[in-house]
Amino acid sequence: MKYWKNKRVVVTGGAGFLGTHLVNKLNKQECADVFIPKIEEYDLVKMEDIKRMYSDSTPDIVIHLAAIVGGIGANREHPGKFFYDNLMMGAQLMDIGRQIGIKKFVALGTICCYPKFTPVPFKEEDLWTGYPEETNAPYGLAKKMLLVQSQAYRQQYGFNSIFLMPVNLYGPSDNFNPNTSHVIPALIKKCFDAIKNNDKEIIVWGTGKATREFLYVEDAAEGIMLATENYNKPEPVNLGAGFEISIKNLVEIIVKLTGFKGKIVWDKTKPDGQPRRCLDVSKAEKEFGFKAKTNFEEGLRETIEWYKNSVK
């Protein structure tokens, strides 16, 4: 609590999925101000908008969550945009932040930074052992450059920037747009749409063999706050729940919880994405005491309940 007292905090992406949950937590602290740069007012890909945003907000701390993101389909359709926009946002935000003397920059990376065939569980020291999975490499590499920049700026300028890599997030207020959503909200929507339309089957991409790890959004927000308060080192840190589940098993759980009674059809012409994803989460616990608390099935129930209420 004392850490945040009278601090001025900018949360880019603060109106988004993760940002909403983080800002709610920050507003319960004694911050002097929590500033959310809205995209309608500040295009954070543009240098002049970044400078104006900093002038308007005068922050002590920047937590950079904003990103152009999407699932496999969106990554394949817009690789150039995903690379350029994410790279320019992060690089310019950090550089201008350094120039104006902010006290701390918290950069959010992504699990997509990791090489395609990283040994499981993913350890932070394996981050540079290969090229990321091809479908989301432009996005993952753009985000990974924030780590390079963080370390270079700490070395040359003594700038306090840290780099966190959250696994796939899920939870209430997630993005359920079928064109840009990730796997959990996409599946939840697919099941409810099928129930509503009396469809006898749903089609799911891939083989179902790929595995993923998921972190409940409230837990992720807690991890970011703990890292901001307590972590001041150059090495990247994973934020995850420390388990993996196959897409096949995930679909079966969501089908059960949503009440869809039809058939699951696997479209094996579509890619699985990275074969396995599961993080080693020991560093986050050791360095700043973060450990995910939310049971996965319980988190899915909360997410499904939120979605049901939002589409009434």
N, C-alpha and C positions, 0 to 999 in steps of 0.2 A: 504493500500500500504506500509506504513512504517513498518508494522509488518514483512513483508517478506524480507525486504531489507537486503542483504548480508547473508541471512540464507541458509544453506545447507539442502536440503530436499530429503529424500528417499521416493518414492512412490512404494511400492510393488504392483504388479498387474498394474503397470503404463502403460503397453502396452495393457491392456484389455479394456473392454467396458467402464466402469466408469472411469478407470484410464486414458484413452486417453483424455477424456473431462476435467478431473481434471488437468492433466499435461499441457494441452493447456492453461488453466486459470493461472496456476502457472508460465508458461513461459512469461506471460504478466506482471508479477510482477518483482521486482528487486532482485530475489533470486541469491545468489552466484552460486548455482548449484541445478539442479533437476535431481536426479539419479534414473534410472529405472533398477532394477535388472532383467535381462532377464533370463528366465528359462533355456535357453541353457547354460548359464554361472554359474548360482547359483540355486541349488535345495534347496529351503528354508525350506524343511522338514529336511534337514541334518544340524546338528550343525556346522560342519566345513565350510560348504558353507555360513552359516549365519555370522560366524566370519570373513571370507574372504570378504564378501560383506560389512560389517561394516568397515573393514580396508581400503577397496578401496574407500568408499564413505564418511567417516567421517561426518555423518549428525548431525545437530542440532535437526531436527524434523523427525520422521518416521510416515508416513500415511500408515497404513497397510490395503490395499484393497484386496490383493491376497487371493484367495479361490478356493477350488475345489467345483464346484457347478453344479446344473442341475435341471431338472424338476422332477416330481413325479416318472417317470420311472427310471431315472438315480439314484435317491435316494434309490429306492427299490432294484436296482441291485447292488449298490456299497456302502452299509451303513458303512462297516468297513473302507474302504478307505476314505469316506467323513468324518468320525469321526477322524481317526488317522492323516491324512494329515493336516486337518484344525487345530486340537488341537496342533500338534507339531510345525507347522509354527508359530502360534500365541504365544504360551508359550515361545518358544526359542527366537523368535525375541524380545519379550518384556524383557526377562531376560538378554540377552546379551546387549540389549540397555541400561538397567539400569546399568549394570556393567561398561559400557564404558562412562556413564554419559551424555546420550542424554538429551536434555532439555524438549522434549515433545513426547509422543507416542499417536497417534490417532488410536484407534482400531475400525474397522467396524464390527459390529455384523450383525444381520439379524432379520427380523420379525419372522422367524422360531424359535427364542428363546422363543416366548410366548407360554403359555399353550394352548392346543387344544380348550378349551372352555372359553377363556378369554372374559369377558364382553366387548361389543362394545360400544364406541371406546376404543381400547387398551390403557390403561394408564401405564406408566412406573412402578408404584408401584404394578401392578398386575403381574409382571414378574415371581414371584415365587409361584403363587397360584395353580399350577398343572403341569402335564407332557405335553411336546409339542405334536403336531400331529404326529402320529406314523411314517408316511412315510418319514418325514424329521427330526425326532428327533435326530438321531446321528449327523447330520450336525448342527442342531440348538443348541444342547447341547455343542458341541465342540466350537462353536463360543461364547456361553454364558460363558464358562470358562474364556474367555478374560476379561469379566466384573469382575468375582471373582478375577482374578489375578490383574487387574487394581486397584481394591479397596484395596486388601491386600498389594500391593506394595506402594500405596499412604500412607497407614496407617503405615507400617513398615519402609519404606525407604524415604518417602516424594517424591516419584516418580510421576511426572505429566503425568498421563495417563488418557485419557477420552474414553468413550464407546458410540458409536452412532449406532442406529438401523434403517437403511433405509428400507422402504417398497419395494415391487417389482419395479424394474426400467425398463424403456423402452426408446427407442429413436434411432437416427441414430447410425450406427456401432454396433448395438446389435448382439448377438450370434444367428444366424439363423440355426445352425446345429440341425436337427430334433431329434438327440439322446440326446442332452444336453440343448436345448433351453428352455426358460420359455414360458408362455402361449401366450403372444402377438406376439413375432417373430415366434413362431411355427404356430400360426393361419394365420399370414400374408403369410408365405411360403406355407402353405397348400392351401390357396385360389389361389395364383398365379400359383402353380403347377397344380391345378385343371383346371384353365383357359387355361393354356398351353396345357394340355393333353385332353381338351374337356370332362373332367369328369362331370358327372351329379350330383354328391354329394360329400360332405366332411364328414368325421367321426370325431367327437369331443368327448373326454373323459368325462365321468361323466354325471350328470343330468342337468348341467347348473345353478343349484340353488345356488351353493357356490358364495360368494362375495369376491372381491379383491379390493385393493387400489393400484394405480400405481403412481409413481413419475417420471417425465421426467428427463432424465439423466443430463441435463444441470443444472436443479434446484438442483439435488442431489450434484453435484460438488460445486455449490455455497454454499449449506448448510454445507458441510464439511469444506470449507475454512473459513466460518464465525465461526464455532465451534472451529477450530484450533486457530483462532485469539483471540477469546473472552471467551471461556468456559474452566474452570479449576476446575471442581468439580467431586466428585466420582460417583454421580448418573448418570444412563444411560439416554440417550435422544433419542426420536423417531425423525426420519426424514421422513416426508410424505407429502401428499397433502390434507389430511383431508376429503376424500370422499370415498365411496365404490360403486362398480358396480357389478352386477351379471355377471357370466361368459356367461349366455345366452344373456344378453344385449351387452356385449363386442363382442361376436361373430357376432351379428347382425350389429354392427357398422363397424367392420372390413370387413365383407362381403359387406356392402354398399360402403365403401371407396375403396376397391380393385376392385369392379365391378364383383365379382363372382355372377352368376345368378342361380346356382344350389341349391340343397336341403342340409339342415344341418341334419345329422343323429347323435343322441346322443348314445354313447356306455355306457350304464348304468352299465355294468359289470366292468367298470374301476372306480377307486376312484375319489372322488371330492377333496380330500385333506381337509385342514382346512375348517370348515363350513363358517366362516365369517372372514374377515380381514379388519379392518379399524382402523387407529391410532388416538389417541388424540395428536394433534401436537402443543398444546398450550405452552409446556415447551420450545421447540426450539425457538419459537417467543419471549417468555419472556426472556430467558437466553442469546440468541445471535442474535436475530432479524431476524430469518429465516422464510420466508413464501414462499411457492411454487407459481410461477407466471404463469406457462404454462397451458393454457386451454387443457383439455384432448383430445378432438377431433382434435385440431390443432396439438398437439404433435403426435397423431397417423398419421395424414397426412404427417408430416415431416418424420416420421419413414418409412412409406410406400413408400414415394418418394425416400428416400435414398436406400431402398431395390431394387426398380425398376431400379434405375441407376446402382446399384452394380452388377446386374445379366444380364445386357445388353451384 
